[in-house]
Each structure stands twice: as C-alpha cells, then as structure tokens.
Amino acid sequence: MHHAGKQPSFTTSPLFTYTTDLVAVLADGVIVAANPAMIAVVPGLIGQQIDNLIHSEDWEQLFGRLSNVPSGGPIMGRLATRPSVALSWAWFDDGEGHTVISGREMLPREEYDRSATREIVLREKAELETRVAQAEDFLDSLINAMPDFIYVVDRSTAITYCNDEFAKIIGYTRREDVEDRLIDDVLSPDLAAYLKSQVHHVFSTGEPLHVVETLDLPGGRVHADTYKIPLTGSNGEVIALVGSSRDITELIDTRTALAERTADLERINHALREAEIESETALEKERELHHVKNRFLWVVAHEFRTPLTVISLSIDLLDSYFDIMTPDKRQDQLVRMRSQLKRLGALIDEIGYIHRLQTGGFTLRVTPVDLPRFLRAIANETELVRGEAGRVTITSTPAKITAALDETLMQQVFSNLISNALKYSGKLTPVSVRVEVHGSKILVAVEDSGIGISSDELNQVFQPFFRGSETTGIPGTGLGLTIVKQSVEAHGGTIRLDSVVGKGTTVTVELPLVVALDQIVV
C-alpha cells in the first residue's frame, strides 16, 4: 500500500486490504491512500488530485455529489486512465476528515448500457407478469365469488373455464372436474343438446344471445336469465363463448304466486261486484216494490173508494126511499150500481192480468186475426162507450193483414191504447191508427194530439200504478200500459212510446207476423 499524509485508521483492516472493490481515501481533494486493487488498476495514484482518477466527462457529476452529500451512491463513472471501464462509485465521510470512495468495476460502456437495459426489461417484465398474475387471481376470485353461473365454451364445445356455482348447479363439487371437458361429457343428453344449439347459434351468427329459460338440472328445475356473449380473435373470428346465467327461480315463483294471488283477488273482487250488483238490484226491487205498494194503496184508496161510495149511496137511497121512488128512479139507481160494479170488475181484472203475466200463469192462445178489421171493431166499441164516434181513423198497408195473435190479450192492448188516446186528448181532435208490414214484422202506431207526457217520466209509464203528472184529475189506475207492455212482450214484440207535452203521444207496437209454435195452445 502507498500512502501520504495522515492515514485513516481503517486502512489497516484486512477488509480494506483484500476487497476487490477499488477504494481510495481523499483529504481535501487529494488521494492520500488506496487499497491494492485500486493501485493495481491505476498505478501512481497516491498524491494525485481526484480528477486524475475519474474521467473528465463523468467527473463533474461525481464531484458535485461528493462536495454536497456526505455519503451516497451509486453513480457510474469511468476511470481517467481506462475510459472503456465503467465503475459504480459510492462514498462516505469517515468522521476523521477523509472521504472514502469505492468503485466496483463494471462492463465496458456499451455492454453496460445493454446489460442495464436488459435488466430493466427483465425486471419490468417480471413485475408485469406478477401484476398480470395478481389480476388474474383477483378476476378469478371475483368471478368465482359471484352467484351467477359463469362458463366459457370453445369451438370444440369444451368448457374451458367455469366458476364453482356453475359446477355445483350441474352436479359437480369442484370446477376442476368440469373444466377442459366437452359439454356432452358433463351434462345430460337433453341439456347438452340444448346448450350446444345455443353455442352453434352464437358461433355462426357472431351475435350475443339473451334468453330467459327453464332448465331441468340435477338439483331441480331452475329458471335462468341467460346471456351468451361471443369472444372474437384479432381476425374477428369467434373463438369462444362466455355464458352467464342468473338464477331467477325465486323471482319467477314470486311472480307466479303474485299472479295467482292477483287472479284470486280479481275473482273475489268480481264476486264482490256481483254481490254488490245483486244487492243493489235487490234494493232497487225493494224500493220499486215499495213504490208499487204505495201506488197500489193509492189506487185502492181512490179507484175502489169512488165506485164503492156510489154503490153505497145508491143502496142507502133505495133503502130509505124505495117505497116513494118511481120505477124509473129505482132503475136509475140500479144502473148506477151496475156501472160502478163493472168499473170495479175491470180494475180487478187488470190486477189479475198483471199477476198472471208476471208469474207465467198465462198461455197464449194464438189464432189468425184480420188485424185491420180487429182494430176497427175495438175502435168502434171504445168510441161508443165514450160517446165519441168518428174520432178514430184506421189505415192499413196492405189493406188486409192477417196476424197470429191471442185475441184476449190484444183486445186489452189496443182497447187500452185507443182509450188512452181518446181520454188524454181533446174531444174534437182526431186519433189515428196506422197498420204496416215491414218484412216479418207488423207495426201498429196509435197517435193522438193530446196532453203528452214529460220526457223525465217516459221511462216510468210502463211501471204498475204509475200515473203521469199531466193526468191529474183524469180517472185511471196506472195499470193499462203495464198490461199493454207485458202482453206485447208475451207475443215476442216490442213497444215504444214517443211524446211531447202539449203536442201529443205516439205509441208504436211491433209484433211478429208468426208467433213461435211452442207458444200456441191448440
């Protein structure tokens, strides 16, 4: 060892003597000591300035660090005497006023650069491979933790990857028992054929497939919402298929149960509505019955009382004055009583007709009837009773019309209509009856120019005992139009009433030319 000036204490250690690193000791920029390895490479170094050791191109960088940083490294620097040799330098302050620098010989500069680059590339590659492996492990853990059934199928229909849920749902405990096996080897024939048809579709079209399907699996029937997505290579060709199925069995079962419950509720609501309608209908019938009862009592109180009063008065007169009455006076009282009895009988007959028609206790006795002649006879009789001959005109198109009718009922119908037309119109106003044939129907229209009926009462005129507000002071029971309507309907016909207050009323009866044979009693 060569030295000059004060020597650091550590230069006497074996480590300093035998290390292969190039070590030099500086004091105020001058090399005062060097180990054998350094002297062997750079002879005559002791006593020289440090810039004689380091190549001038590298000295500025190294000197700047040596001047400002007590210890550090490594910094690459070439030897001044051998520029082809690059060393990695480190330094430290020994605490005794010296700076110790240590250089480790490296490859020639070009080889060093290439080696360093290769090291960086290899290191970055290793780091990248580590990160990729970590990402793969993370992705695998993530997919395996998902509740969906996930699998990958290649062109050969081999399942190259699957998660645990897929393996379990098809009857395997480990996914390793499924991966790298053909679909035919791990699934039932029917399920394998079904899945392969979907795989073929995706590979042939290159399009994703979305289906909601029902699968019969070893663990039972499963409803699944399934997506099958194609994976393509760099050339655009489909190389694999990723399948993802979500178990929606609970959702489907819930929906089914909800639909059944909804259907049950709808049935219950329908039954409740039916019951409500029935209740409302019954209530309406009850109200109508109440109204009918009140109107009936009114009729009894008025229509029955008047003839009974007249009869009672005639009886009292005959009883008190019979001996002093002339025969004509006695006869007048008897006529009055017979007239009132006839009136009572007609009222009772009307009530009886309604009862038989409503309870089905009346059978039509149909016979051929010359309708225009039949109507003319009724009109004449009605005019005679009222003492109003010539007010009713009858026209028929054609002149002779033969209809199958129950004469008794039709006598009630047209007597009532013609009588009403005469009763509710002025004595000098005409009443017209038109008879027409339209196809298989007969129309009979009775028209007057009388007091009319208000529009808000038209829908009530066929109810038993109803009398319009315009009829005040005019005798009547309110049963006539009820009998008319039910008698017409018994023949399979219809009746319509059009009226304007102060202008008159038209009642149109429509009857079939022929009545059904099962209604005819021979």
C-alpha positions in Angstrom: 0.0 0.0 0.0 1.2 3.5 -0.8 0.2 6.5 1.3 0.9 10.2 2.0 -0.2 12.4 4.9 -2.3 11.3 7.8 -3.8 7.8 7.2 -7.3 6.8 8.3 -7.4 4.1 10.9 -9.5 1.7 8.9 -6.8 1.4 6.2 -5.0 -1.1 8.4 -8.0 -3.6 8.4 -7.9 -6.8 6.3 -11.2 -5.8 4.6 -9.5 -2.7 3.2 -6.5 -4.7 2.0 -8.3 -7.7 0.4 -11.5 -6.3 -1.0 -11.7 -6.5 -4.8 -13.5 -3.1 -4.9 -11.3 -0.1 -5.9 -11.0 2.0 -2.7 -9.4 5.5 -2.4 -9.2 7.9 0.5 -9.3 11.6 -0.1 -8.3 14.5 2.0 -9.0 18.0 0.6 -9.4 16.5 -2.9 -6.1 14.7 -2.8 -5.8 10.9 -2.8 -3.9 10.0 0.4 -4.4 6.3 0.4 -5.7 3.4 -1.9 -6.1 -0.3 -1.5 -4.1 -2.8 -3.5 -7.0 -3.4 -6.0 -7.0 0.3 -6.8 -3.2 0.6 -7.1 -3.3 -2.4 -9.5 -5.7 -0.7 -11.8 -4.3 2.9 -11.6 -0.6 2.9 -10.5 0.9 6.1 -9.1 -2.4 7.3 -7.8 -1.3 8.4 -4.3 -0.8 12.2 -4.0 -2.8 13.0 -7.2 -6.0 15.0 -7.4 -9.3 13.1 -7.6 -9.9 14.4 -11.1 -6.9 12.4 -12.3 -8.8 9.3 -11.2 -12.3 9.9 -12.8 -12.8 10.6 -16.5 -13.4 14.2 -17.2 -16.9 13.6 -18.8 -18.1 11.9 -15.6 -16.1 14.0 -13.0 -18.4 17.0 -12.9 -21.4 14.9 -11.9 -19.4 12.8 -9.3 -17.7 15.9 -7.9 -20.9 17.8 -7.4 -22.3 14.9 -5.3 -19.0 14.4 -3.4 -19.0 18.2 -2.5 -22.5 18.4 -1.3 -23.5 14.9 0.1 -21.5 13.3 2.9 -22.4 9.8 1.7 -24.2 8.4 -1.3 -24.1 6.3 -4.4 -24.1 4.5 -6.7 -23.0 6.9 -9.5 -21.5 5.5 -12.7 -18.1 6.9 -13.7 -15.3 5.8 -15.9 -11.6 5.8 -15.0 -9.5 8.5 -16.5 -6.7 6.1 -17.5 -9.1 3.4 -18.8 -12.2 5.1 -20.4 -13.5 1.7 -21.5 -14.0 0.6 -17.9 -17.1 1.9 -16.1 -17.3 1.7 -12.3 -20.1 2.2 -9.9 -19.0 4.6 -7.3 -20.1 5.1 -3.7 -18.7 7.3 -1.0 -18.9 8.2 2.7 -17.2 10.6 5.3 -15.2 8.5 7.8 -15.6 11.2 10.5 -11.8 11.8 10.6 -11.7 14.4 7.8 -11.5 11.9 5.0 -13.8 11.0 2.2 -13.7 7.3 1.2 -14.7 6.4 -2.4 -15.3 2.9 -3.6 -15.7 1.8 -7.1 -16.9 -1.6 -8.4 -15.7 -2.5 -11.9 -18.5 -2.9 -14.5 -18.7 -3.9 -18.1 -17.4 -1.8 -20.9 -19.8 1.2 -21.5 -21.7 -0.2 -24.5 -22.1 -3.6 -22.8 -23.0 -1.9 -19.6 -25.8 0.1 -21.3 -27.1 -3.1 -23.0 -26.9 -5.1 -19.8 -28.6 -2.3 -17.8 -31.4 -2.1 -20.4 -31.8 -5.9 -20.4 -32.0 -5.8 -16.6 -34.7 -3.1 -16.7 -36.7 -5.0 -19.3 -36.4 -8.3 -17.4 -37.3 -6.5 -14.2 -40.3 -4.8 -15.8 -41.4 -8.0 -17.5 -41.2 -9.8 -14.1 -43.2 -7.0 -12.5 -45.8 -7.1 -15.3 -46.1 -10.8 -15.1 -46.6 -10.5 -11.4 -49.3 -7.9 -11.8 -51.0 -9.9 -14.5 -50.9 -13.0 -12.3 -52.3 -10.9 -9.4 -55.0 -9.5 -11.7 -55.9 -13.0 -13.0 -56.1 -14.3 -9.4 -58.3 -11.3 -8.5 -60.6 -11.7 -11.5 -60.8 -15.5 -10.9 -61.7 -14.9 -7.2 -64.2 -12.2 -8.2 -65.9 -14.5 -10.8 -65.8 -17.4 -8.5 -67.5 -15.4 -5.7 -70.4 -14.4 -8.0 -73.7 -16.1 -7.5 -74.2 -16.3 -11.3 -73.3 -19.4 -13.3 -70.4 -18.4 -15.5 -68.6 -20.6 -18.1 -66.5 -20.4 -21.3 -67.0 -22.7 -24.2 -64.7 -23.0 -27.2 -65.4 -24.1 -30.8 -65.0 -27.8 -29.9 -67.8 -27.3 -27.3 -65.2 -27.9 -24.5 -65.9 -26.0 -21.2 -62.5 -24.3 -20.8 -63.5 -22.3 -17.7 -66.3 -22.2 -15.2 -66.9 -20.9 -11.7 -67.9 -23.0 -8.7 -71.6 -22.1 -9.0 -71.8 -23.5 -12.5 -70.1 -26.7 -11.4 -72.4 -27.1 -8.5 -75.6 -26.4 -10.4 -74.8 -29.2 -13.0 -73.9 -31.7 -10.2 -70.2 -31.4 -9.5 -68.4 -30.4 -6.3 -65.4 -28.9 -7.9 -65.0 -26.8 -11.0 -61.8 -28.7 -11.8 -64.0 -31.7 -12.6 -65.8 -29.7 -15.3 -63.1 -27.6 -16.9 -61.5 -28.8 -20.1 -64.2 -31.4 -20.7 -66.8 -31.5 -23.5 -70.4 -30.4 -22.9 -71.5 -33.9 -23.8 -69.3 -35.3 -21.0 -70.7 -33.2 -18.1 -74.4 -32.6 -19.0 -77.4 -34.8 -19.6 -78.1 -35.6 -23.3 -81.1 -33.3 -23.5 -79.4 -30.4 -21.7 -76.2 -30.9 -23.7 -78.1 -30.8 -27.0 -80.0 -27.6 -25.9 -76.8 -25.8 -24.8 -74.9 -26.9 -28.0 -77.6 -25.5 -30.2 -77.2 -22.1 -28.4 -73.4 -22.4 -28.8 -73.8 -23.1 -32.5 -76.1 -20.1 -32.9 -73.6 -17.7 -31.3 -70.6 -19.1 -33.2 -72.5 -19.0 -36.5 -74.0 -15.5 -36.2 -71.4 -13.8 -34.0 -74.3 -12.1 -32.2 -75.0 -12.2 -28.4 -77.9 -14.3 -27.3 -80.2 -13.4 -24.4 -82.9 -15.9 -23.2 -85.0 -16.5 -20.2 -85.1 -20.2 -19.9 -86.2 -23.1 -17.7 -83.6 -25.8 -17.1 -84.0 -29.2 -15.6 -80.8 -29.7 -13.7 -79.6 -32.4 -11.2 -80.5 -30.1 -8.3 -84.0 -29.4 -9.7 -85.8 -27.1 -12.1 -84.2 -23.7 -12.4 -85.4 -20.5 -14.2 -82.5 -18.6 -15.5 -81.9 -15.2 -17.2 -79.0 -16.1 -19.6 -76.6 -14.1 -21.7 -74.2 -15.8 -24.2 -71.5 -13.4 -25.5 -69.1 -14.2 -28.3 -65.4 -13.6 -27.8 -63.5 -12.8 -31.1 -59.9 -13.0 -32.0 -57.7 -10.4 -33.8 -59.1 -11.5 -37.1 -62.7 -11.0 -36.0 -63.5 -14.7 -35.8 -65.4 -16.0 -32.8 -63.0 -18.2 -30.8 -65.1 -18.7 -27.6 -68.4 -18.1 -25.9 -68.9 -16.6 -22.4 -72.1 -17.8 -20.8 -73.6 -16.1 -17.7 -76.9 -17.3 -16.2 -78.6 -15.8 -13.2 -81.0 -17.9 -11.1 -84.3 -16.1 -11.2 -86.3 -19.1 -9.9 -87.3 -17.2 -6.8 -88.4 -14.2 -8.9 -90.4 -16.3 -11.3 -92.0 -18.2 -8.4 -92.8 -14.9 -6.7 -94.3 -13.6 -9.9 -96.3 -16.7 -10.4 -97.6 -16.6 -6.8 -98.3 -12.9 -7.2 -100.2 -13.6 -10.5 -102.2 -16.4 -8.8 -102.9 -14.1 -5.8 -103.9 -11.3 -8.2 -106.2 -13.7 -10.0 -107.7 -14.8 -6.7 -108.2 -11.2 -5.7 -109.8 -10.4 -9.1 -112.2 -13.3 -8.6 -113.0 -12.1 -5.2 -113.5 -8.6 -6.4 -115.7 -9.9 -9.3 -117.7 -11.9 -6.8 -118.0 -8.8 -4.5 -119.1 -6.7 -7.5 -121.6 -9.3 -8.5 -122.8 -9.4 -4.9 -122.9 -5.6 -4.8 -124.9 -5.6 -8.1 -127.2 -8.2 -6.8 -127.6 -6.2 -3.6 -128.3 -3.0 -5.5 -130.7 -4.9 -7.8 -132.5 -6.4 -4.8 -132.5 -3.0 -3.1 -133.9 -1.4 -6.3 -136.5 -4.1 -6.5 -137.3 -3.5 -2.8 -137.7 0.2 -3.5 -139.7 -0.4 -6.6 -141.9 -2.8 -4.6 -142.3 -0.2 -2.0 -143.3 2.3 -4.7 -145.7 -0.2 -6.3 -147.3 -0.9 -2.9 -147.7 2.8 -2.2 -149.2 3.3 -5.7 -151.5 0.3 -5.2 -152.7 1.6 -1.9 -153.4 4.9 -3.6 -155.4 3.2 -6.3 -157.3 1.2 -3.7 -157.9 4.3 -1.8 -159.2 6.3 -4.8 -160.3 4.0 -7.6 -162.0 1.5 -5.3 -163.5 4.0 -3.0 -165.3 6.0 -5.7 -167.4 3.2 -7.1 -168.0 1.8 -3.6 -169.2 5.2 -2.4 -171.5 5.5 -5.4 -172.9 2.0 -4.8 -173.3 2.6 -1.1 -175.1 5.9 -1.8 -177.5 4.2 -4.2 -178.2 1.4 -1.7 -178.9 4.0 1.0 -181.3 5.8 -1.3 -183.1 2.7 -2.3 -183.3 1.6 1.3 -184.7 4.9 2.6 -186.9 5.9 -0.3 -187.7 2.7 -2.1 -191.5 3.0 -1.4 -191.8 6.6 -2.7 -189.5 6.2 -5.7 -190.9 5.8 -9.1 -189.9 2.7 -11.1 -187.6 4.9 -13.3 -185.8 6.4 -10.3 -185.3 2.9 -8.9 -184.0 1.8 -12.3 -181.5 4.7 -12.4 -180.0 3.7 -9.1 -179.6 0.1 -10.2 -177.9 1.2 -13.5 -175.5 3.4 -11.4 -174.7 0.4 -9.2 -174.1 -1.9 -12.2 -171.9 0.7 -13.8 -169.7 1.0 -10.7 -169.6 -2.7 -10.2 -168.4 -3.1 -13.8 -165.7 -0.5 -13.0 -164.6 -2.4 -10.0 -164.6 -5.6 -12.0 -162.4 -4.0 -14.7 -160.0 -2.9 -12.1 -159.8 -6.3 -10.5 -159.4 -7.9 -14.0 -156.4 -5.6 -14.7 -154.7 -6.6 -11.5 -155.4 -10.2 -12.3 -153.9 -9.9 -15.8 -150.7 -8.4 -14.4 -150.4 -11.1 -11.9 -150.8 -13.9 -14.5 -148.5 -12.3 -16.9 -145.7 -11.7 -14.3 -146.0 -15.1 -12.8 -146.1 -17.0 -16.1 -149.6 -18.2 -15.4 -150.9 -17.2 -18.8 -150.5 -19.2 -22.0 -151.0 -17.6 -25.4 -153.9 -18.9 -27.4 -153.0 -17.8 -30.8 -155.4 -17.7 -33.7 -155.3 -16.0 -37.2 -156.7 -12.5 -36.8 -157.6 -10.0 -39.6 -155.8 -7.1 -37.8 -157.3 -4.0 -39.5 -160.8 -5.4 -39.0 -160.0 -6.3 -35.4 -158.7 -2.8 -34.7 -161.7 -1.2 -36.3 -164.1 -3.2 -34.1 -162.1 -2.2 -31.0 -162.2 1.5 -32.0 -165.9 1.4 -32.7 -166.6 -0.1 -29.3 -164.4 2.4 -27.5 -165.9 5.3 -29.3 -169.4 4.0 -28.4 -168.6 3.7 -24.7 -167.2 7.2 -24.6 -169.9 8.7 -26.9 -167.2 10.0 -29.3 -168.0 8.2 -32.6 -165.9 9.1 -35.6 -162.7 10.3 -33.9 -160.6 7.2 -34.7 -159.2 6.7 -38.2 -157.6 3.4 -39.2 -155.2 3.0 -42.2 -153.6 -0.3 -43.3 -150.8 -1.1 -45.7 -151.7 -3.5 -47.2 -155.5 -3.3 -46.7 -155.7 -6.9 -45.3 -153.1 -8.2 -42.8 -153.6 -11.5 -41.1 -151.6 -11.9 -37.8 -151.2 -14.8 -35.3 -152.5 -13.2 -32.1 -154.1 -14.0 -28.8 -157.3 -12.1 -29.2 -158.0 -11.7 -25.5 -154.6 -10.1 -24.8 -154.6 -8.0 -27.9 -158.2 -6.8 -27.0 -156.7 -5.5 -23.8 -153.7 -3.9 -25.6 -155.5 -1.9 -28.3 -158.5 -1.1 -26.2 -156.2 0.5 -23.7 -154.1 2.4 -26.3 -157.1 3.7 -28.2 -159.0 4.6 -25.0 -155.9 6.5 -23.6 -155.6 8.4 -26.9 -159.2 9.5 -26.7 -159.1 10.1 -23.0 -156.0 12.3 -22.9 -156.8 14.4 -26.0 -159.5 17.0 -26.8 -162.9 15.7 -27.8 -162.6 17.3 -31.2 -159.1 16.1 -32.0 -158.6 13.0 -34.2 -156.8 9.8 -33.2 -155.1 7.8 -36.0 -154.2 4.1 -36.0 -151.7 3.0 -38.7 -151.0 -0.6 -39.5 -148.0 -1.5 -41.7 -146.0 -4.6 -42.6 -142.2 -4.4 -42.6 -140.6 -7.8 -43.6 -141.6 -10.3 -40.9 -142.9 -7.5 -38.5 -146.2 -5.8 -38.1 -146.2 -2.2 -36.9 -149.2 -0.6 -35.2 -148.9 3.1 -34.3 -151.6 4.8 -32.2 -151.2 8.6 -32.4 -153.0 11.4 -30.7 -152.6 15.2 -30.3 -153.3 15.3 -26.6 -151.6 16.5 -23.4 -148.5 14.4 -23.9 -146.0 13.0 -21.3 -142.9 14.8 -19.9 -139.6 13.4 -21.0 -138.4 12.6 -17.5 -141.5 10.4 -16.9 -141.3 8.4 -20.2 -139.2 5.6 -18.6 -141.8 5.2 -15.8 -145.0 4.9 -17.8 -144.9 1.1 -18.0 -144.5 0.6 -14.3 -147.6 -0.6 -12.4 -149.8 2.1 -10.9 -147.7 4.9 -12.3 -149.6 8.0 -13.5 -148.0 11.0 -15.1 -148.1 14.5 -13.7 -150.2 15.6 -16.6 -153.0 13.2 -15.8 -154.1 15.0 -12.6 -157.9 15.0 -12.4 -158.3 12.3 -15.1 -159.6 8.9 -13.8 -157.2 5.9 -14.2 -155.4 3.2 -12.3 -152.0 3.3 -13.9 -152.2 -0.4 -14.9 -153.1 -0.1 -18.5 -149.7 0.5 -20.1 -148.2 -2.2 -17.8 -150.7 -4.7 -19.2 -150.0 -3.5 -22.7 -146.2 -3.9 -22.5 -146.3 -7.3 -20.9 -148.9 -8.6 -23.4 -146.9 -7.3 -26.4 -143.7 -8.9 -25.0 -145.6 -12.2 -24.4 -146.1 -12.2 -28.2 -142.4 -11.6 -28.8 -143.0 -8.0 -29.7 -141.8 -4.6 -28.5 -143.5 -1.3 -27.6 -142.1 2.3 -27.9 -143.6 5.5 -26.7 -142.8 9.0 -28.1 -144.4 12.0 -26.5 -144.1 15.8 -26.3 -146.0 17.7 -23.6 -148.8 19.7 -25.2 -148.4 18.1 -28.6 -149.4 14.5 -28.2 -148.2 11.0 -28.0 -147.4 8.1 -30.4 -147.3 4.5 -29.2 -145.7 2.1 -31.6 -146.3 -1.7 -31.2 -144.1 -4.1 -33.2 -145.3 -7.7 -33.5 -144.1 -10.7 -35.4 -146.2 -12.0 -38.2 -145.9 -15.5 -36.9 -145.6 -16.4 -33.2 -143.4 -19.4 -32.1 -145.3 -22.7 -32.3 -144.3 -23.6 -28.7 -146.4 -20.5 -27.5 -149.6 -21.8 -29.2 -152.1 -23.8 -27.3 -154.4 -25.9 -29.6 
